[in-house]
Amino acid sequence: MIAVDPTDSASLLAAFGALAVLTVIFAESGLLVVGFFLPGDTLLFPAGVLCAAGADHPPRLQLWQVLLCAAVGAVAGGQVGYVLGRHGGRALLGRTSSRRVKEGAARAERLLARYGYGKALVLGRFIPMVRTVLHPAAGALGVPARPFTVWQTVGGLLWSQSLVLAGYLLGSSVSHVDDYLLPLVAVVVALSLLPLLAEARRTRHASRRERSGPDGG
Protein backbone atom coordinates (compact mmCIF):
# COMPACT_ATOMS: atom_id res chain seq x y z
CA MET A 1 0.00 0.00 0.00
CA ILE A 2 1.39 3.41 -1.04
CA ALA A 3 1.40 6.10 1.63
CA VAL A 4 0.32 9.41 0.10
CA ASP A 5 0.73 12.79 1.76
CA PRO A 6 -2.06 15.03 0.33
CA THR A 7 -0.05 18.16 1.17
CA ASP A 8 3.10 16.98 -0.65
CA SER A 9 3.17 17.53 -4.41
CA ALA A 10 5.85 14.90 -5.11
CA SER A 11 3.89 12.25 -3.22
CA LEU A 12 0.65 13.09 -5.04
CA LEU A 13 2.24 13.16 -8.49
CA ALA A 14 4.08 9.89 -7.92
CA ALA A 15 0.90 8.15 -6.78
CA PHE A 16 -1.76 9.60 -9.10
CA GLY A 17 -0.04 11.53 -11.89
CA ALA A 18 -2.26 13.92 -13.85
CA LEU A 19 -5.33 12.87 -11.84
CA ALA A 20 -3.71 14.43 -8.78
CA VAL A 21 -3.52 17.71 -10.67
CA LEU A 22 -7.22 17.54 -11.56
CA THR A 23 -8.36 16.68 -8.03
CA VAL A 24 -6.12 19.06 -6.10
CA ILE A 25 -6.62 22.06 -8.37
CA PHE A 26 -10.38 21.50 -8.31
CA ALA A 27 -10.40 21.46 -4.50
CA GLU A 28 -8.01 24.40 -4.14
CA SER A 29 -10.06 26.51 -6.55
CA GLY A 30 -13.28 26.47 -4.57
CA LEU A 31 -13.64 24.09 -1.64
CA LEU A 32 -13.30 26.18 1.51
CA VAL A 33 -11.13 24.91 4.36
CA VAL A 34 -10.02 21.77 2.48
CA GLY A 35 -8.44 23.77 -0.33
CA PHE A 36 -6.24 25.77 2.03
CA PHE A 37 -4.19 22.71 2.94
CA LEU A 38 -3.54 21.46 -0.59
CA PRO A 39 -0.66 22.41 -2.91
CA GLY A 40 -1.57 24.56 -5.91
CA ASP A 41 1.37 26.44 -7.40
CA THR A 42 3.64 23.87 -5.82
CA LEU A 43 1.85 21.06 -7.67
CA LEU A 44 1.46 22.64 -11.12
CA PHE A 45 5.09 23.69 -11.53
CA PRO A 46 6.64 20.30 -10.60
CA ALA A 47 4.03 18.55 -12.76
CA GLY A 48 5.26 20.61 -15.70
CA VAL A 49 8.87 19.70 -14.92
CA LEU A 50 7.98 16.00 -14.89
CA CYS A 51 6.44 16.33 -18.36
CA ALA A 52 9.86 17.14 -19.84
CA ALA A 53 12.07 14.37 -21.18
CA GLY A 54 15.68 14.25 -20.01
CA ALA A 55 18.80 12.86 -21.64
CA ASP A 56 18.53 9.69 -19.57
CA HIS A 57 14.78 9.30 -19.06
CA PRO A 58 11.46 9.74 -20.87
CA PRO A 59 8.84 12.19 -19.52
CA ARG A 60 7.24 10.92 -16.31
CA LEU A 61 3.92 12.64 -17.14
CA GLN A 62 2.23 13.55 -20.42
CA LEU A 63 2.08 17.31 -21.01
CA TRP A 64 -1.31 17.32 -22.71
CA GLN A 65 -2.85 15.32 -19.88
CA VAL A 66 -1.46 17.63 -17.20
CA LEU A 67 -2.55 20.76 -19.09
CA LEU A 68 -6.05 19.37 -19.61
CA CYS A 69 -6.43 18.23 -15.99
CA ALA A 70 -5.12 21.56 -14.69
CA ALA A 71 -7.54 23.52 -16.90
CA VAL A 72 -10.57 21.40 -15.99
CA GLY A 73 -9.74 21.42 -12.28
CA ALA A 74 -9.22 25.19 -12.18
CA VAL A 75 -12.34 26.15 -14.14
CA ALA A 76 -14.71 23.53 -12.69
CA GLY A 77 -13.44 24.16 -9.14
CA GLY A 78 -13.95 27.90 -9.47
CA GLN A 79 -17.50 27.41 -10.76
CA VAL A 80 -18.43 24.98 -7.98
CA GLY A 81 -16.98 27.38 -5.41
CA TYR A 82 -19.15 30.17 -6.81
CA VAL A 83 -22.31 28.03 -6.63
CA LEU A 84 -21.52 27.04 -3.04
CA GLY A 85 -20.97 30.68 -2.15
CA ARG A 86 -24.18 31.74 -3.88
CA HIS A 87 -26.20 29.27 -1.82
CA GLY A 88 -25.28 29.84 1.81
CA GLY A 89 -21.72 31.04 1.40
CA ARG A 90 -22.17 34.22 3.42
CA ALA A 91 -23.53 32.24 6.39
CA LEU A 92 -20.67 29.74 6.09
CA LEU A 93 -18.05 32.49 6.03
CA GLY A 94 -19.71 34.10 9.03
CA ARG A 95 -19.75 30.89 11.06
CA THR A 96 -16.26 29.65 10.34
CA SER A 97 -13.73 29.76 13.15
CA SER A 98 -10.77 29.40 10.80
CA ARG A 99 -8.55 32.48 10.88
CA ARG A 100 -7.12 31.61 7.46
CA VAL A 101 -10.59 31.46 5.90
CA LYS A 102 -11.59 34.78 7.49
CA GLU A 103 -8.40 36.50 6.35
CA GLY A 104 -8.72 35.04 2.86
CA ALA A 105 -12.36 36.17 2.61
CA ALA A 106 -11.42 39.69 3.70
CA ARG A 107 -8.65 39.85 1.10
CA ALA A 108 -10.98 38.51 -1.59
CA GLU A 109 -13.60 41.13 -0.77
CA ARG A 110 -11.01 43.93 -0.86
CA LEU A 111 -9.67 42.61 -4.18
CA LEU A 112 -13.15 42.62 -5.75
CA ALA A 113 -13.88 46.11 -4.43
CA ARG A 114 -10.51 47.53 -5.49
CA TYR A 115 -10.15 46.07 -8.99
CA GLY A 116 -13.63 45.06 -10.13
CA TYR A 117 -14.78 41.61 -11.18
CA GLY A 118 -12.51 40.97 -14.16
CA LYS A 119 -9.14 42.01 -12.82
CA ALA A 120 -9.83 40.63 -9.34
CA LEU A 121 -10.82 37.18 -10.61
CA VAL A 122 -7.71 36.97 -12.78
CA LEU A 123 -5.22 38.39 -10.26
CA GLY A 124 -6.75 36.42 -7.39
CA ARG A 125 -5.79 33.13 -9.03
CA PHE A 126 -2.12 33.94 -8.50
CA ILE A 127 -2.46 34.76 -4.78
CA PRO A 128 -2.29 31.83 -2.32
CA MET A 129 -5.12 31.63 0.23
CA VAL A 130 -7.10 34.17 -1.78
CA ARG A 131 -7.80 31.88 -4.75
CA THR A 132 -9.43 29.24 -2.52
CA VAL A 133 -11.92 31.64 -0.97
CA LEU A 134 -12.28 34.10 -3.87
CA HIS A 135 -14.88 32.13 -5.81
CA PRO A 136 -17.15 31.27 -2.85
CA ALA A 137 -16.81 34.90 -1.72
CA ALA A 138 -17.80 36.14 -5.20
CA GLY A 139 -20.93 34.00 -5.03
CA ALA A 140 -21.76 35.18 -1.52
CA LEU A 141 -21.26 38.83 -2.52
CA GLY A 142 -23.62 38.49 -5.48
CA VAL A 143 -21.18 38.86 -8.37
CA PRO A 144 -23.29 38.27 -11.54
CA ALA A 145 -22.92 34.76 -12.95
CA ARG A 146 -21.98 35.67 -16.53
CA PRO A 147 -19.01 37.99 -15.84
CA PHE A 148 -17.90 35.66 -13.04
CA THR A 149 -17.85 32.66 -15.37
CA VAL A 150 -15.98 34.51 -18.11
CA TRP A 151 -13.30 36.02 -15.89
CA GLN A 152 -12.76 33.07 -13.57
CA THR A 153 -12.27 30.91 -16.68
CA VAL A 154 -9.72 33.38 -18.06
CA GLY A 155 -7.92 33.54 -14.70
CA GLY A 156 -8.03 29.78 -14.19
CA LEU A 157 -6.57 29.05 -17.61
CA LEU A 158 -3.85 31.71 -17.35
CA TRP A 159 -2.79 30.53 -13.90
CA SER A 160 -2.87 26.78 -14.44
CA GLN A 161 -1.44 26.65 -17.95
CA SER A 162 1.33 29.20 -17.36
CA LEU A 163 2.70 27.37 -14.30
CA VAL A 164 2.64 23.97 -15.99
CA LEU A 165 4.30 25.34 -19.11
CA ALA A 166 6.91 27.23 -17.04
CA GLY A 167 7.86 23.98 -15.34
CA TYR A 168 7.91 22.14 -18.66
CA LEU A 169 10.14 24.73 -20.33
CA LEU A 170 12.56 24.70 -17.43
CA GLY A 171 12.63 20.91 -17.37
CA SER A 172 13.26 20.84 -21.13
CA SER A 173 16.12 23.33 -21.02
CA VAL A 174 17.98 22.32 -17.83
CA SER A 175 19.28 18.78 -17.45
CA HIS A 176 18.47 16.92 -14.22
CA VAL A 177 16.31 19.84 -13.05
CA ASP A 178 13.97 17.37 -11.33
CA ASP A 179 16.81 16.68 -8.87
CA TYR A 180 16.24 20.21 -7.57
CA LEU A 181 12.45 20.19 -7.33
CA LEU A 182 12.40 20.99 -3.61
CA PRO A 183 14.34 24.29 -3.86
CA LEU A 184 12.42 25.16 -7.04
CA VAL A 185 9.14 24.67 -5.20
CA ALA A 186 10.45 26.91 -2.42
CA VAL A 187 11.17 29.62 -5.01
CA VAL A 188 7.65 29.26 -6.45
CA VAL A 189 6.16 29.60 -2.96
CA ALA A 190 8.25 32.69 -2.23
CA LEU A 191 7.23 34.33 -5.51
CA SER A 192 3.56 33.52 -4.94
CA LEU A 193 3.69 35.22 -1.54
CA LEU A 194 4.90 38.53 -2.97
CA PRO A 195 1.37 39.83 -3.71
CA LEU A 196 0.35 39.11 -0.11
CA LEU A 197 3.38 40.99 1.22
CA ALA A 198 2.64 43.93 -1.09
CA GLU A 199 -0.98 44.02 0.08
CA ALA A 200 0.07 43.88 3.74
CA ARG A 201 2.44 46.79 3.16
CA ARG A 202 -0.30 48.85 1.49
CA THR A 203 -2.67 48.06 4.36
CA ARG A 204 -0.13 49.21 6.96
CA HIS A 205 0.50 52.45 5.08
CA ALA A 206 -3.24 53.10 4.77
CA SER A 207 -3.72 52.48 8.51
CA ARG A 208 -0.91 54.93 9.35
CA ARG A 209 -2.47 57.59 7.13
CA GLU A 210 -5.85 57.10 8.78
CA ARG A 211 -4.34 57.36 12.27
CA SER A 212 -2.37 60.46 11.40
CA GLY A 213 -5.48 62.20 10.06
CA PRO A 214 -5.85 64.53 7.07
CA ASP A 215 -3.49 67.12 8.52
CA GLY A 216 -0.77 64.54 9.24
CA GLY A 217 -0.89 65.26 12.95
N, C-alpha and C positions, 0 to 999 in steps of 0.2 A: 504494500500500500504506500502511495506517494504522499508525503506530508507537504501540504501547500500552505504557504503563508499569504493570505489575501492582501496584505499590505506591502508585499515584496514583489516588485515587477519581475525580477529574474525567475523567481519561483513560479509565478503565474504563467509567464511565457513558456517556461520549460514544460509545465504540466499541460497547458491548454492551447498554446499557440495563439492563432488569430482569434479564436473564440474568447480568450481572456480579454483581448482588446475590446471586442463587442460588448461583453458583459460589464466590464469595469467602467468603460466610458459611458455606457448607458446609465449605470447607477450614479456615477459622479456628476452626470449632467442634469440630474433632477430628483434623485431620491434623498431627501433630507436625512441628516444624521448619518445614515449608512455611507453616503457618498463622501463625507468628510474624511473617512479613514482609508479611502482607497487611492492608489496612485493614479494620476492622470497624465500630466506632462512626463512624469518619470516612468510611465509605461509606454507611451507613444514613441518617444525618442529611442529607447533601447530596441523597441520592436522594429523600427526603421533600420537600425544598425544591423539587426539580425537578418534582415532581408537582403543584405549585400553579400555577394560571394567574395571569398578571399582566395589568395594564391593556393592555399592548402585545404580549402573546404568549400563545399557548395553553400548556397544560402540556407539558413536554418528555417526561415519563414518565407512565404511567397508575398511579394510586394503587393500585388493586386488584391490578395485576400485581406491583408492588413489594412490597406487603404479603404477597402469596401466596409470592413467591420468597424473601422474607426468612424467612417462617415455615418453609417447606420446608427451606431451607438450614440454618437453625439447628437444627431438630429432627432432620433426617436426619444432619447432620454430627455432632451430639452422640452419636447412637446408633451411628454407624460408629466414632467415636472410642472409645466404650465397648467395642465388640466387639474392636477392635484391641488395646486395653489388656488385655482379658480373655485374649486369646490371644497371650502373649509380650510384653505391655507392660512388665512389671517388668524383664525382661531388656533390653529396648530402652532404658528409662530408665536402667538401670545402665551400659549401654555408651556412651551418648551423651557426646560431648565438648563439647556446647554448654552454655555457662554459663547462657544464658537458659532452656533447657529444664530444667536442673537446678534453677534457682531457682524456676521456675514450678511444677515438680513438688513441691518442698518447700512452697511456699505452698498449693498445692492440698491436700496431705496435712494441713497444719495447719488449713486451713479445714474439711475434713471432720471432723477430730477435735474442733475447737472448737464447731462449730455443728450437727453431725449432717447426715444426708444431705439432707433437704429444704431447710433454710435455706442450706446450703453450695452446693447445685446451683443455687439461684436467685440468691444473691448473687454467686457466682463468674462468672456471665454478664456482670456489669457491671464486672469487673476485668480490664483488659488483661493479656496474658501468662498469666494464670491460666485464662481461659476456654478457651484452646487446649489446655492440658495437663490440665485438670480432668477431662474425660470419659475419656481414656485412663488417667489415674491412678485414677479411680474403678473402672474395669474391672480394673486391675492389683491394686488393694487389696481386691477381692472384694466391692464394694458389690452387694447383691442386685439382680437385673435389674428386678423390678417397681417398687420404689420409685425406682430410678434413672430408669426410663423416665418415670414420672409426673412427677417433680420436674424432670428436665432438660427435659421438654416445657413445663412451666409456666414455668421460667426462660427458655427459648429464646423462647417467645411474648411474655413480658413485655418482654424486652430488645429483640428485633427490632421488634416492633410499636410500642413506646413511642417509640423513636428515630425511626422513619420518620414516625410521626404528629406528633412534636414538630417535625420539619423541615417537614412539610406545613402545620401550623398557623402556624408562623412565616412560611413563604413566602406563605401566604394573607392574612396580616394586615399584612405589611410590604412595601411596593412596592420592586421592584428589589433584594430581599434576596439574590438569586443573584449580584449584583455583589460581594457581601462574603463569598462562600463560604469563602475562604481563612482570614480571621480567625475566622469562625464555627467552622470545623473545628479551629482552634487552641484555641478555648474548649472545645470538646467533648473534645479530647485532655487539656487541663488538668483538667477536671472528672473525667474517667475515671481520672486518676492519683491523685486524692485518697484512694481506699481503700488504694492501695499505700503512700502516704506515712503514712497513719494506722497501717497495720500495721507499717511500719518503726519508727515512733515507739514503738509498744507493745513491739516486740521489743527496742529499746534500753533501755527502762525495765525490762523483765523481766531483761535481762542485768545491769543495774546492781544490781538487787535481789539477784540470785543471787551476784554478786561481793561485795556488802557483807555477806551472811550474814544469818541470822535476827535477830541482835542489832544489825544496822546498823553493825557495826564492821569 
